[in-house]
Amino acid sequence: MNTHLHVLEAFTNLYSIWPDDKLKLLIADLIVDFKVHIVDAKSQHLILFFDESWKKKSDHVSYGHDIEASWLLLEAAEVIAYPELVAEIRELAVKMAEATLAGLDEDGALWYELIPPAQLNKEKHWWVQAEAMVGFYNAWALSGDERYLTAVFNNWNFIKSRLIDPVHGEWYWGIGADDQVMTEEDKAGLWKCPYHNSRACLELIKRVNEKKDV
């Protein structure tokens, strides 16, 4: 799933500056792969791993990937501008956001992962929170449902109070299941850089400004 998601993201950005017809079809095919194979039709969560015949090989739920995919899929559909596909993904994006609400803690943060039926990874990683803000804002803009906007504000309050380092800058890796800052993990390294959080801030600036112009 994750490989497909980031290929889709890269193709979408490439198409925005190089609107090639073959690339457009590849983006459409990837979106359809998500619709048909990767988004579980019953739960609206992403299926994370498959064999070569699209047979499901994982039951894990990744809340961060769910909410990230909800807005990246719509962005891709809107870039290639197939009206029927855009309409379908708008509906799907809200359903995926709705499914992700189950992963929110009372403090506004989004948990990391669920291994069904009840094994919950309560770590709160930086990238998951960044994607939650964009994905829930997107769901609110599409549906008008205030629960999603409330989730955005609650999540941002968590980020400001627990994840941003006010002295040295950047975001901590996350808050552990013990509710302590995960200081043993990198602030910047092989798996963490100013990507998800910077992108989230830029996306929200753009989306808020677009909303003001309506």
C-alpha positions in Angstrom: 0.0 0.0 0.0 2.6 2.5 1.1 4.7 2.1 -2.0 1.6 2.7 -4.2 0.6 5.7 -2.2 3.9 7.5 -2.6 4.2 6.6 -6.2 0.8 8.2 -6.6 1.9 11.3 -4.8 5.0 11.6 -6.9 3.1 11.1 -10.2 0.5 13.7 -9.1 3.1 16.3 -8.4 4.9 15.5 -11.7 1.6 15.8 -13.6 1.0 19.2 -12.2 4.0 20.5 -14.1 4.1 18.0 -16.9 0.6 17.0 -18.0 1.6 14.0 -20.1 -1.3 11.8 -21.4 0.5 8.5 -20.5 1.2 9.8 -17.0 -2.5 10.8 -16.6 -3.5 7.2 -17.4 -1.0 5.8 -14.9 -2.4 8.1 -12.2 -6.0 7.0 -13.0 -4.9 3.3 -12.9 -3.3 3.8 -9.5 -6.5 5.5 -8.1 -8.6 2.6 -9.4 -6.1 0.1 -7.7 -6.8 1.9 -4.4 -10.6 1.8 -5.0 -10.7 -1.8 -6.1 -8.0 -3.5 -4.1 -6.4 -1.4 -1.4 -9.3 0.4 0.4 -11.3 -2.3 2.2 -14.9 -1.9 1.0 -16.3 -2.9 4.4 -14.1 -1.1 6.9 -12.8 1.8 4.7 -9.4 1.2 6.1 -6.4 0.5 3.9 -5.2 -3.0 3.5 -1.4 -2.7 4.0 0.1 -5.8 2.3 -0.8 -8.1 -0.6 0.7 -11.0 -2.6 1.2 -10.8 -6.3 -2.4 -11.5 -7.0 -3.8 -8.8 -4.7 -4.6 -11.4 -2.0 -4.7 -9.7 1.4 -1.7 -10.5 3.7 -2.3 -8.1 6.7 -5.1 -7.2 9.0 -3.3 -4.3 10.6 -4.9 -0.8 10.6 -2.6 2.1 10.1 -4.6 5.2 11.1 -2.0 7.6 9.8 -1.9 6.0 6.3 -5.7 5.9 6.2 -6.1 9.6 6.8 -3.1 10.5 4.6 -4.4 8.4 1.7 -7.9 10.0 2.0 -6.6 13.4 0.9 -3.8 12.3 -1.4 -6.2 10.2 -3.4 -8.5 13.1 -3.9 -5.7 15.4 -4.9 -4.6 12.9 -7.5 -8.2 12.6 -8.9 -8.6 16.4 -9.0 -5.3 16.9 -10.8 -6.2 14.6 -13.7 -9.8 16.0 -13.6 -11.9 12.9 -14.5 -15.3 14.1 -13.2 -16.7 10.7 -12.3 -13.5 9.7 -10.6 -13.4 12.9 -8.6 -16.9 12.4 -7.4 -16.2 8.9 -6.4 -13.0 9.8 -4.5 -14.7 12.7 -2.7 -17.2 10.3 -1.3 -14.5 7.7 -0.5 -12.3 10.3 1.2 -15.0 11.2 3.7 -15.7 7.5 4.4 -12.0 7.0 5.1 -11.8 10.0 7.4 -14.9 8.7 9.2 -13.2 5.3 9.8 -10.1 7.0 11.1 -12.0 8.8 13.8 -11.9 5.6 15.8 -8.2 6.1 16.2 -8.4 9.4 18.0 -7.5 9.6 21.7 -9.2 12.0 24.1 -6.2 14.4 23.9 -6.8 14.9 20.1 -3.9 12.8 18.9 -4.2 9.9 16.5 -2.9 6.5 17.6 -0.4 4.7 15.5 -1.8 1.3 14.7 -4.5 -1.3 15.5 -3.9 -5.0 15.2 -7.5 -6.5 15.3 -9.4 -7.2 17.3 -8.1 -5.1 20.1 -4.2 -4.8 20.2 -3.8 -1.1 20.0 -0.4 0.6 19.5 -0.9 3.8 21.5 2.2 5.6 20.3 1.5 9.0 18.7 4.0 9.6 15.9 4.7 13.0 14.5 3.8 12.1 10.9 0.5 10.6 11.9 -0.6 13.9 13.6 0.6 15.9 10.6 -1.5 13.8 8.2 -4.5 13.9 10.6 -4.7 17.7 10.4 -4.8 17.7 6.5 -7.0 14.7 6.2 -9.6 15.8 8.7 -9.6 19.3 7.3 -10.2 17.9 3.8 -13.1 15.8 5.1 -14.6 18.9 6.7 -14.3 20.9 3.5 -16.0 18.1 1.6 -18.8 17.3 4.0 -19.3 20.3 6.3 -19.3 17.9 9.2 -18.0 19.9 12.2 -16.6 16.8 13.9 -13.8 16.8 11.4 -12.9 20.4 12.0 -13.0 19.8 15.7 -10.5 16.9 15.2 -8.2 19.3 13.3 -8.1 21.9 16.1 -7.8 19.2 18.8 -4.9 17.6 16.9 -3.2 20.9 16.4 -3.4 21.7 20.1 -1.8 18.3 20.9 1.0 19.0 18.4 1.7 22.5 19.9 1.7 21.2 23.5 3.4 17.9 23.1 5.3 17.5 19.8 6.9 20.8 18.9 10.2 21.5 20.6 9.9 25.2 21.6 13.6 25.5 22.4 15.4 23.7 19.6 12.7 23.6 17.0 11.4 20.7 14.9 8.9 18.1 16.1 9.8 15.2 18.4 9.3 11.7 16.9 6.3 11.2 19.0 4.7 10.5 22.4 5.1 6.9 23.5 2.5 4.5 24.9 3.8 5.6 28.4 2.8 9.2 27.5 6.4 10.4 27.5 8.3 12.1 24.6 10.1 9.5 22.5 13.5 11.2 23.0 15.4 8.0 22.1 14.2 8.4 18.5 15.6 10.9 15.9 14.3 14.3 15.3 16.0 14.1 11.9 17.5 10.9 10.5 16.9 8.0 8.1 13.1 7.9 8.8 12.4 11.4 9.8 12.8 14.8 8.2 10.8 18.0 7.8 8.5 16.3 5.2 5.1 15.3 6.7 5.0 18.2 9.1 6.2 20.9 6.6 3.8 19.5 3.9 0.9 19.6 6.4 1.5 23.2 7.3 1.8 24.2 3.6 -1.3 22.3 2.7 -3.3 23.8 5.5 -2.2 27.4 4.6 -3.3 26.8 1.0 -6.6 25.2 2.0 -7.5 27.8 4.5 -6.7 30.6 2.0 -8.8 28.9 -0.6 -11.7 28.6 1.8 -11.5 32.3 2.5 -11.7 33.1 -1.2 -15.0 31.2 -1.6 
